[in-house]
Amino acid sequence: MSHFYKIKKHHWAEFIDSVNTVPQAKKYMEANGGHVVASVTTKLSIIPNPFLDKWKIRQAISVTKENPNLESSEIEECVWGMRTDPVSGKEITSADFGTQFHQHIEKRLNGTSTKVDVEWCKFSNATMAWFDENVSKIFETETTYGSLKLNTAGQLDCIAKVEGVLSVIDYKTRAVNPEKPKSISSKTYETDVMQLAVYADILREHWSIPVRQKINCYSIIVDTNSGSTHVKKHTKESLNKQFYRAVKTLKYYDDFYDLHPPINEVAK
């Protein structure tokens, strides 16, 4: 699903729940004014992946056959597979599983988890152990920033000091083949690196961080079946390479959909 944000004062960004498409974003700006942007992940999702595109078509056909009464939006959510809710035991979409995990880990990091969250600990214990061992300070969790420079916005899962270095941490919940548990180490993709590289640049823009100051980036992959976890620290070379590709993609999205900032915003 596409996500859109309204850029507010001091480049903060507010998620717009009622906007899911570019035409809706344009109508929103016409009716309300302001500056609406597509999220980083929404823009990066246009990158072609022939294998994944074919797989999604097969999945969509399969879901439609099994659930002929579903709306197209519901089919799209189910394409990525269903997961088991640790609390209710019911099937939920992959997206809902990821959202609930993010909410749970945020509460654990902030010390506000409740008894119901115990059911999720199977999926967060390894992450919390990594934090205890490597993180000396947590600055922010689930913070939304906008960027006028890149004309986009995104929600940074965690900004922390890891091994003494300012870092951006992103969580991904992905299904791993039970017969190949070690394959979790291959569950980080180029778009993950591109997303983090952009987030690091947005953070640098917001916090006025000098270019010479290093910002590290980590992906934490959590298996939605077993709860096993893999932490990947991305290299500077990889981040630089994927940032260049990401910026080109962000610009292409805006050019293709003609979703540019208002003239008065560009002039600021």
Helices and strands as residue ranges (DSSP letters): E 4-7, G 9-11, E 13-15, H 22-32, E 35-38, H 40-44, H 50-66, H 72-78, E 82-84, E 91-93, H 94-110, G 115-120, H 121-134, E 135-147, E 152-162, E 165-174, G 181-186, H 190-207, E 216-223, E 229-233, H 236-257, H 263-266
